[in-house]
Amino acid sequence: METVEAAPAAKSSPVAAPAPTPPAWLLPPDGALRGLYALQGGTPVPADPCRGALRCEDGRADTWQDLGAPARPLLLELVTPDRFAAAALLLELGERTATLATLDGVAAVPLADLADYWRGGYRYLWDAPAGFGSGLAAGDEGLAVAAVAGRFARLDGQAEPLAGERFTPRLAERVRLFQHAEGLAEDGIVGTQTLRRLNVAAGLVPPPAERAAAWEGLLAAGFRP
């Protein structure tokens, strides 16, 4: 009697290991940019945050020391291990940890972990009044001059600004005093660097100690990056 040979057992396919869960602070670049805008410009966020009321600036740094103590929140440009673009929203930078925004709140992340993703690129937003252009000097006129004078009045706790819509010698002298205090060139011209420093000094940028609470407040109000 003929015997029937048993068919060879089918080889089982190797089971792929589950993909590791990405860290909660790893955000899509467009979502991180929306969050960056919301922190400084409020909501609703425009469709293109870089074409809203705030200006976008890009920068590069080789080390954490190059970033120093950031005067404003930063978007760190990241690359995932599988080479996809991502971002982190940096609220505060410490000696060994970074406070980052997440979809659920904030997280303290060791710099060693963040360094695996960061390649040195970053982006930030800053507020320039309408009509500012690239700078203002004595004799210039317009609403941008009035806005800058108003920011100095806010800084100094003065009810009346030193100028209206015309850049006066008194305002130029106040600019030079501010530049001296900030270690800038004392030319009396409100360029982009002077204006960015003025924004911080006048309280238009949330200080590091308040950024985590500001982010959590946005999430509590229903904002999603």
C-alpha positions in Angstrom: 0.0 0.0 0.0 1.3 3.4 -1.1 2.1 5.9 1.7 1.3 9.6 1.3 4.2 11.9 2.1 3.3 14.7 4.5 3.7 18.2 3.0 6.6 20.1 4.5 5.5 22.5 7.3 5.1 26.0 6.1 7.7 28.4 7.4 6.3 31.0 9.6 7.0 34.6 8.5 9.2 36.6 10.9 7.1 39.0 13.0 8.2 42.6 12.6 9.1 44.2 15.9 6.6 47.0 16.8 7.9 50.5 16.0 9.0 52.3 19.1 6.6 54.9 20.4 7.9 58.4 19.5 8.6 60.7 22.4 5.6 62.9 23.3 7.7 66.1 22.6 8.3 65.1 19.0 6.0 67.3 17.0 5.3 67.8 13.2 7.2 70.9 12.0 4.0 72.7 11.0 2.3 71.9 14.3 5.3 73.2 16.3 5.3 76.4 14.2 1.6 76.9 15.1 2.4 76.4 18.7 5.3 78.8 18.5 3.0 81.5 17.1 0.2 80.8 19.6 2.7 81.3 22.5 3.6 84.8 21.3 0.9 86.0 19.0 -2.1 84.2 20.5 -4.9 82.5 18.7 -6.3 82.0 16.1 -3.1 81.1 14.3 -2.9 82.2 10.7 -2.7 79.5 8.0 0.9 80.5 7.4 2.3 81.7 10.7 5.3 83.3 9.0 2.9 85.6 7.1 1.0 86.7 10.2 1.7 89.6 12.6 5.0 88.0 13.7 8.2 87.6 11.7 10.0 84.3 11.3 13.8 84.1 11.6 16.0 81.0 11.2 19.3 80.3 12.9 21.9 77.6 13.5 23.9 76.7 16.5 26.6 74.0 17.0 26.2 73.5 20.7 23.7 74.1 23.5 26.1 76.8 24.8 25.6 78.7 21.5 21.9 78.9 22.2 22.6 80.3 25.7 19.4 81.2 27.6 17.0 81.8 24.7 15.2 85.1 25.1 12.1 83.6 23.4 10.6 80.2 22.7 12.4 78.3 19.9 11.4 75.7 17.3 14.2 73.2 17.1 14.4 71.5 13.7 14.8 67.8 14.3 15.4 64.6 12.2 14.0 61.3 13.4 16.1 58.1 13.4 14.3 57.0 10.2 15.2 60.4 8.6 11.8 62.2 8.7 11.6 65.9 9.5 10.2 66.7 13.0 10.4 69.6 15.5 10.5 70.3 19.2 9.1 73.4 20.9 11.7 74.6 23.3 10.3 76.6 26.3 13.3 76.7 28.5 16.9 75.5 28.3 18.7 74.3 31.5 22.2 73.0 32.1 21.2 69.3 31.5 17.6 69.4 30.5 15.2 71.2 28.1 11.6 72.0 28.9 9.6 71.1 25.8 6.0 71.5 24.9 4.0 68.3 24.2 0.5 67.6 23.0 -0.5 67.0 26.7 1.5 69.6 28.6 5.3 70.0 29.1 8.2 67.6 29.6 11.7 67.9 31.0 13.9 66.2 28.5 17.6 65.3 29.0 19.7 67.2 26.5 21.5 64.0 25.7 18.2 62.5 24.4 17.3 65.7 22.4 20.8 65.8 20.9 20.1 62.5 19.1 17.5 64.4 17.0 18.8 68.0 16.7 21.1 69.0 13.9 21.5 72.6 14.9 18.7 74.4 13.1 16.2 76.5 14.9 13.5 79.1 14.2 11.9 81.8 16.3 9.2 84.5 15.9 9.4 88.1 16.9 7.0 91.1 16.7 7.7 94.1 14.5 5.1 96.8 14.2 3.4 97.4 10.9 5.6 99.6 8.7 8.8 98.9 10.6 10.8 97.6 7.5 14.4 97.0 8.5 14.9 99.9 11.0 13.9 103.4 12.2 16.0 106.4 12.8 15.7 110.1 13.8 13.4 112.0 11.4 11.4 108.9 10.3 7.6 109.1 10.6 4.8 106.6 10.8 2.8 104.3 13.0 5.9 102.1 13.5 7.7 105.0 15.3 4.7 105.5 17.6 4.7 101.8 18.4 8.4 101.8 19.3 7.9 104.9 21.4 5.0 103.1 23.1 7.2 100.1 23.9 9.8 102.3 25.5 7.0 104.0 27.6 5.9 100.5 28.7 9.5 99.6 29.6 9.9 102.8 31.6 6.5 102.8 33.2 5.7 106.1 31.7 2.1 107.2 30.9 3.2 109.3 27.9 5.7 108.1 25.2 8.7 110.3 24.2 7.3 110.6 20.6 4.3 110.2 18.5 4.6 109.3 14.8 7.8 111.3 14.4 11.2 109.9 15.6 12.4 112.7 17.8 15.9 113.5 19.2 14.5 112.5 22.6 13.5 109.1 21.4 16.9 108.7 19.7 18.6 109.4 23.0 16.5 106.9 24.8 17.4 104.3 22.2 21.1 105.0 22.7 20.7 104.6 26.5 18.9 101.3 25.9 21.6 100.1 23.5 24.3 100.9 26.0 22.5 98.9 28.7 22.1 96.0 26.3 25.7 96.0 25.0 24.6 97.0 21.5 26.1 99.6 19.1 25.0 103.0 20.4 23.8 104.5 17.1 20.3 105.6 18.2 18.8 103.5 15.3 16.1 101.0 16.1 17.3 98.1 13.9 16.0 94.5 14.1 18.4 93.5 16.9 17.5 96.6 19.0 13.8 96.0 18.5 14.0 92.3 19.4 15.8 93.2 22.6 13.2 95.9 23.4 10.4 93.5 22.9 11.9 91.2 25.6 12.7 94.1 28.0 9.2 95.5 27.6 7.5 92.2 28.4 6.2 91.4 25.0 7.8 88.0 25.1 6.8 85.5 27.9 9.8 85.0 30.2 11.1 81.4 30.6 9.5 80.9 34.0 6.0 81.6 32.5 6.2 79.7 29.2 5.2 76.3 30.6 2.1 77.8 32.2 1.3 79.7 29.0 1.5 76.5 27.0 -0.7 74.6 29.4 -3.2 77.5 29.3 -3.4 77.2 25.5 -4.0 73.5 25.7 -6.7 74.0 28.4 -8.4 76.5 26.1 -8.6 73.8 23.3 -5.6 74.8 21.2 -3.9 71.9 19.4 -0.7 72.3 17.4 
